[in-house]
Amino acid sequence: MAKIDFGGVRENVVTREEFPLKKARSVLKGEVIAVIGYGVQGPAQAMNLRDNGFNVIVGQREPSSSWNKAVDDGWKFGKDLFDVEEAAKRGTIICYLLSDAGQIAVWPSVKKHLNRGKALYFSHGFGITFSKETKIIPPKDVDVVLVAPKGAGRSVRKLFLEGKGINSSFAVYQDATGKASDRVKAMGVGIGSGYLFETTFKKEVYSDLTGERGVLMGAIAGIMEAQYELFRKHGHSPSEAFNETVEEATQSLIPLISQNGMDWMYANCSTTAQRGALDWKGQFKKAARPVFEKLYKSVANGSEARRVIKKNSQRNYKEQLTKELTRMKNSEMWRTGAKVRELRPEKSR
Ligand SMILES: NC(=O)c1ccc[n+]([C@@H]2O[C@H](COP(=O)([O-])OP(=O)(O)OC[C@H]3O[C@@H](n4cnc5c(N)ncnc54)[C@H](OP(=O)(O)O)[C@@H]3O)[C@@H](O)[C@H]2O)c1
């Protein structure tokens, strides 16, 4: 593993130069990779592995739209597409890519096929870290590993097809065979990761749950709503409020941050904007810090996991979710967003 300096801190990472696809193929020679679940990550990882020449089968319950999707993607029933239990039986590396609630429900029928020497692979540390709540406790004589792509399943596939790759974290929780480290790195390369950085199951789930509730999804939506509503309260038009809150951020500034960093983006804005942003940034940080502290604490003490498992296991979860998202879609702000996207000159929407 290479030690790479990130802002003065040295980290263990695996690059494709150091662990090329050829090596991954040799490590996983003879393995049957069973991708259990064909939701979001399942299709991306299964197809990338298949395209990279690995021996992959899919396990998916039926009837289900996910089963139909697998058939549409070329998986054949009885050849490389099975029900969940049959795929778990045939697989030597079992990629447990059901939703976190699904993993809890299906665990007994997967566990019984975890024979000595197999590997149990996750893309999230949730099931293992919160085992008190999930009851997911693997046998001692199997490897337990994780590769967590830092992006949506769609991007995992899209970037792979473009010849790029999404960065992933990786971890070994249990090394029963002495091969867990090579197996997990080979899987990371096989699914088309950019570079792989090392973590633990616990750190992965704490950072993932905090990140998605925080800056990546929860905080960004909350802060955008707050600013939009403020503008509207003071008589600004929907167009003005939306452009000044969302459109300019997503279309212009965030891509610049991605390409060249925050300082570069600041340096290329007006002096009025620079001065104001630099002077107000601290106030936002101060206001947000206690919320982040509260969030991290609720993740680390397991209360967030308990809350989510309870909610996501309710029978009507999908209906409730649809209701909430429809409310968001129908809010003035996001209806304005839809119109703004429609009015973009080129078809970038
Ligand atoms: N979504 C992402 O982009 C992303 C990114 C990084 C990591 N991850 C991790 O990857 C893993 C998979 O996530 P995902 O988002 O791909 O999951 P998802 O789309 O929610 O997965 C749904 C899959 O689970 C199956 N499923 C759900 N409940 C089930 C049950 N009770 N019995 C049998 N099958 C059931 C679904 O089948 P049906 O369609 O038949 O319901 C479908 O195949 C998770 O650990 C997640 O944290 C996801």
The ligand as an SDF file (V2000), in Angstrom:
LIG
                    3D

 48 52  0  0  0  0  0  0  0  0999 V2000
  -27.3100    3.9260   -3.0490 N   0  0  0  0  0  0  0  0  0  0  0  0
  -26.0210    4.2140   -3.1900 C   0  0  0  0  0  0  0  0  0  0  0  0
  -25.6440    4.8740   -4.1360 O   0  0  0  0  0  0  0  0  0  0  0  0
  -25.0040    3.6860   -2.1900 C   0  0  0  0  0  0  0  0  0  0  0  0
  -23.7500    4.2720   -2.1440 C   0  0  0  0  0  0  0  0  0  0  0  0
  -22.7680    3.7120   -1.3240 C   0  0  0  0  0  0  0  0  0  0  0  0
  -23.0960    2.6030   -0.5480 C   0  0  0  0  0  0  0  0  0  0  0  0
  -24.3490    2.0800   -0.5690 N   0  0  0  0  0  0  0  0  0  0  0  0
  -24.6620    0.8880    0.2380 C   0  0  0  0  0  0  0  0  0  0  0  0
  -24.8790   -0.2080   -0.6410 O   0  0  0  0  0  0  0  0  0  0  0  0
  -25.8460   -1.0920   -0.0740 C   0  0  0  0  0  0  0  0  0  0  0  0
  -26.9930   -1.2440   -1.0350 C   0  0  0  0  0  0  0  0  0  0  0  0
  -27.6260    0.0310   -1.1300 O   0  0  0  0  0  0  0  0  0  0  0  0
  -28.6040    0.4050   -2.3080 P   0  0  0  0  0  0  0  0  0  0  0  0
  -28.8540    1.8760   -2.2130 O   0  0  0  0  0  0  0  0  0  0  0  0
  -28.1300   -0.1860   -3.5830 O   0  0  0  0  0  0  0  0  0  0  0  0
  -29.8850   -0.3260   -1.7960 O   0  0  0  0  0  0  0  0  0  0  0  0
  -31.3270   -0.2630   -2.3710 P   0  0  0  0  0  0  0  0  0  0  0  0
  -31.3440    0.2910   -3.7250 O   0  0  0  0  0  0  0  0  0  0  0  0
  -32.1930    0.3000   -1.3440 O   0  0  0  0  0  0  0  0  0  0  0  0
  -31.4760   -1.8470   -2.4540 O   0  0  0  0  0  0  0  0  0  0  0  0
  -32.5710   -2.3860   -2.5600 C   0  0  0  0  0  0  0  0  0  0  0  0
  -32.2870   -3.8800   -2.8150 C   0  0  0  0  0  0  0  0  0  0  0  0
  -32.5920   -4.5610   -1.6190 O   0  0  0  0  0  0  0  0  0  0  0  0
  -33.6580   -5.4730   -1.9280 C   0  0  0  0  0  0  0  0  0  0  0  0
  -34.4760   -5.6090   -0.7170 N   0  0  0  0  0  0  0  0  0  0  0  0
  -34.9140   -4.6410    0.1210 C   0  0  0  0  0  0  0  0  0  0  0  0
  -35.6290   -5.2020    1.1340 N   0  0  0  0  0  0  0  0  0  0  0  0
  -35.6100   -6.5260    0.9180 C   0  0  0  0  0  0  0  0  0  0  0  0
  -36.1700   -7.6370    1.6040 C   0  0  0  0  0  0  0  0  0  0  0  0
  -36.8690   -7.4750    2.7290 N   0  0  0  0  0  0  0  0  0  0  0  0
  -35.9540   -8.8860    1.0860 N   0  0  0  0  0  0  0  0  0  0  0  0
  -35.2430   -9.0560   -0.0420 C   0  0  0  0  0  0  0  0  0  0  0  0
  -34.6950   -8.0420   -0.7380 N   0  0  0  0  0  0  0  0  0  0  0  0
  -34.8760   -6.7980   -0.2660 C   0  0  0  0  0  0  0  0  0  0  0  0
  -34.4150   -4.8080   -3.0770 C   0  0  0  0  0  0  0  0  0  0  0  0
  -35.2290   -5.6770   -3.7380 O   0  0  0  0  0  0  0  0  0  0  0  0
  -36.6470   -5.0980   -4.2960 P   0  0  0  0  0  0  0  0  0  0  0  0
  -36.3170   -4.1340   -5.3820 O   0  0  0  0  0  0  0  0  0  0  0  0
  -37.3380   -6.3120   -4.7250 O   0  0  0  0  0  0  0  0  0  0  0  0
  -37.3030   -4.3840   -3.1350 O   0  0  0  0  0  0  0  0  0  0  0  0
  -33.2010   -4.3540   -3.9160 C   0  0  0  0  0  0  0  0  0  0  0  0
  -32.5980   -5.4300   -4.5720 O   0  0  0  0  0  0  0  0  0  0  0  0
  -26.2670   -0.4680    1.2590 C   0  0  0  0  0  0  0  0  0  0  0  0
  -25.4880   -1.0350    2.2860 O   0  0  0  0  0  0  0  0  0  0  0  0
  -25.9230    1.0010    1.0750 C   0  0  0  0  0  0  0  0  0  0  0  0
  -25.7020    1.6450    2.2900 O   0  0  0  0  0  0  0  0  0  0  0  0
  -25.3060    2.5910   -1.3780 C   0  0  0  0  0  0  0  0  0  0  0  0
  1  2  1  0
  2  3  2  0
  2  4  1  0
  4  5  1  0
  4 48  2  0
  5  6  2  0
  6  7  1  0
  7  8  2  0
  8  9  1  0
  8 48  1  0
  9 10  1  0
  9 46  1  0
 10 11  1  0
 11 12  1  0
 11 44  1  0
 12 13  1  0
 13 14  1  0
 14 15  2  0
 14 16  1  0
 14 17  1  0
 17 18  1  0
 18 19  2  0
 18 20  1  0
 18 21  1  0
 21 22  1  0
 22 23  1  0
 23 24  1  0
 23 42  1  0
 24 25  1  0
 25 26  1  0
 25 36  1  0
 26 27  1  0
 26 35  1  0
 27 28  2  0
 28 29  1  0
 29 30  1  0
 29 35  2  0
 30 31  1  0
 30 32  2  0
 32 33  1  0
 33 34  2  0
 34 35  1  0
 36 37  1  0
 36 42  1  0
 37 38  1  0
 38 39  2  0
 38 40  1  0
 38 41  1  0
 42 43  1  0
 44 45  1  0
 44 46  1  0
 46 47  1  0
M  CHG  2   8   1  16  -1
M  END
$$$$
